[in-house]
């Protein structure tokens, strides 16, 4: 039977599928996660190996906190008190199954033009030329409006032809009605970008909301490369 003619799953089947996905995500992130490489230039990148998920976002969007929440580590990624300070790609090995790549923050005025050049130069080259890169998670702060720098990075990801998925952070600080409106607006924004995944994921590193679901999405992303049981 074709996909169009296939019967929709029953509520019990859908619930079972969701539970299975969450468990796969939990198992993926239950093992060790260790920093293993840092690169400030393209010729310093580690050899291509594990499938990689890159984390991108404006400075102070909560990127380090999200990485720590996903991996269950308090200090895997350092939360900087000086936004825009990170100038390198930081690579983490998640149990020999997945590489997590912490990209430099962007859009912070005091970081200067050198940071902006990093994103137009090295970061773009990494995104466009890394065969092991499966997806970029683009983090947006749920509390504030989408900035011009966010839109510029979305355009850059379109040009690099790299699939990206928007993750809303700090949703615990937004009332439910406002969060629903924010998510709807960001979904519409994603649909305007050919490289964007249509689903927008709301998360809170503070409360843990959305973290299991994000783990499940990442497990599904690498399920076809033979690294998940």
BELNORGI-V949674 format. One record per residue. N is the residue number from 0. OMEGA is omega in degrees with one decimal (999 if undefined). Layout:
BEGIN
n:N omega:OMEGA
n:N omega:OMEGA
END
This chain:
BEGIN
n:0 omega:179.9
n:1 omega:179.4
n:2 omega:-178.5
n:3 omega:-177.5
n:4 omega:-177.7
n:5 omega:179.3
n:6 omega:176.8
n:7 omega:179.1
n:8 omega:176.7
n:9 omega:177.0
n:10 omega:179.5
n:11 omega:178.9
n:12 omega:178.6
n:13 omega:179.2
n:14 omega:178.4
n:15 omega:179.5
n:16 omega:179.1
n:17 omega:179.4
n:18 omega:178.4
n:19 omega:179.3
n:20 omega:179.0
n:21 omega:179.7
n:22 omega:176.4
n:23 omega:177.0
n:24 omega:178.5
n:25 omega:-179.0
n:26 omega:179.8
n:27 omega:-174.9
n:28 omega:-178.7
n:29 omega:-177.5
n:30 omega:-179.4
n:31 omega:173.9
n:32 omega:-172.2
n:33 omega:171.0
n:34 omega:179.3
n:35 omega:-177.0
n:36 omega:172.4
n:37 omega:-178.1
n:38 omega:174.7
n:39 omega:178.1
n:40 omega:-179.4
n:41 omega:-178.4
n:42 omega:176.0
n:43 omega:-178.8
n:44 omega:176.3
n:45 omega:177.6
n:46 omega:177.2
n:47 omega:-179.3
n:48 omega:-179.2
n:49 omega:168.5
n:50 omega:-173.5
n:51 omega:170.2
n:52 omega:-179.3
n:53 omega:179.8
n:54 omega:-177.3
n:55 omega:177.3
n:56 omega:177.4
n:57 omega:174.3
n:58 omega:-178.3
n:59 omega:177.0
n:60 omega:-178.6
n:61 omega:-176.7
n:62 omega:-179.9
n:63 omega:179.0
n:64 omega:179.1
n:65 omega:177.1
n:66 omega:178.9
n:67 omega:179.9
n:68 omega:179.9
n:69 omega:-174.3
n:70 omega:-178.6
n:71 omega:178.8
n:72 omega:-177.8
n:73 omega:-173.3
n:74 omega:176.3
n:75 omega:175.3
n:76 omega:-177.7
n:77 omega:176.1
n:78 omega:-173.7
n:79 omega:174.3
n:80 omega:178.8
n:81 omega:-177.9
n:82 omega:177.1
n:83 omega:-175.6
n:84 omega:-176.1
n:85 omega:-176.0
n:86 omega:-173.8
n:87 omega:171.3
n:88 omega:178.2
n:89 omega:-174.8
n:90 omega:178.1
n:91 omega:179.6
n:92 omega:-180.0
n:93 omega:174.1
n:94 omega:-179.0
n:95 omega:-178.1
n:96 omega:-173.4
n:97 omega:172.7
n:98 omega:175.5
n:99 omega:-174.9
n:100 omega:178.5
n:101 omega:-178.0
n:102 omega:178.7
n:103 omega:174.6
n:104 omega:-179.7
n:105 omega:170.8
n:106 omega:178.9
n:107 omega:-169.6
n:108 omega:-175.2
n:109 omega:179.4
n:110 omega:175.0
n:111 omega:-175.5
n:112 omega:-179.6
n:113 omega:178.1
n:114 omega:179.0
n:115 omega:177.6
n:116 omega:177.0
n:117 omega:-176.9
n:118 omega:177.8
n:119 omega:-176.9
n:120 omega:-174.3
n:121 omega:-176.5
n:122 omega:178.3
n:123 omega:179.3
n:124 omega:176.9
n:125 omega:-177.6
n:126 omega:-175.0
n:127 omega:-169.9
n:128 omega:-176.0
n:129 omega:-175.1
n:130 omega:-178.5
n:131 omega:-178.2
n:132 omega:-178.2
n:133 omega:-176.3
n:134 omega:170.6
n:135 omega:171.0
n:136 omega:-180.0
n:137 omega:-174.8
n:138 omega:175.9
n:139 omega:179.0
n:140 omega:-177.0
n:141 omega:-174.6
n:142 omega:-171.9
n:143 omega:179.3
n:144 omega:175.3
n:145 omega:-175.3
n:146 omega:176.4
n:147 omega:180.0
n:148 omega:175.7
n:149 omega:-179.3
n:150 omega:178.4
n:151 omega:178.4
n:152 omega:175.4
n:153 omega:177.3
n:154 omega:178.7
n:155 omega:178.2
n:156 omega:174.0
n:157 omega:-178.7
n:158 omega:178.6
n:159 omega:-179.2
n:160 omega:178.3
n:161 omega:177.8
n:162 omega:175.2
n:163 omega:179.3
n:164 omega:-177.4
n:165 omega:176.3
n:166 omega:175.6
n:167 omega:179.0
n:168 omega:174.2
n:169 omega:-177.7
n:170 omega:179.0
n:171 omega:-178.0
n:172 omega:-176.8
n:173 omega:178.6
n:174 omega:-174.1
n:175 omega:-179.0
n:176 omega:179.5
n:177 omega:179.5
n:178 omega:178.2
n:179 omega:178.5
n:180 omega:178.9
n:181 omega:-178.8
n:182 omega:178.8
n:183 omega:180.0
n:184 omega:-179.3
n:185 omega:174.3
n:186 omega:178.1
n:187 omega:177.5
n:188 omega:179.4
n:189 omega:-178.2
n:190 omega:179.2
n:191 omega:-177.3
n:192 omega:-176.0
n:193 omega:-178.3
n:194 omega:-173.9
n:195 omega:170.0
n:196 omega:-174.2
n:197 omega:-176.8
n:198 omega:176.6
n:199 omega:-172.4
n:200 omega:176.8
n:201 omega:-178.4
n:202 omega:170.4
n:203 omega:175.3
n:204 omega:-178.2
n:205 omega:-176.7
n:206 omega:-176.3
n:207 omega:179.8
n:208 omega:177.0
n:209 omega:-178.3
n:210 omega:177.1
n:211 omega:179.9
n:212 omega:177.9
n:213 omega:174.6
n:214 omega:180.0
n:215 omega:178.7
n:216 omega:-179.2
n:217 omega:175.8
n:218 omega:177.7
n:219 omega:-177.9
n:220 omega:-177.7
n:221 omega:-176.0
n:222 omega:-176.9
n:223 omega:-177.2
n:224 omega:171.9
n:225 omega:-178.2
n:226 omega:176.3
n:227 omega:179.0
n:228 omega:999
END
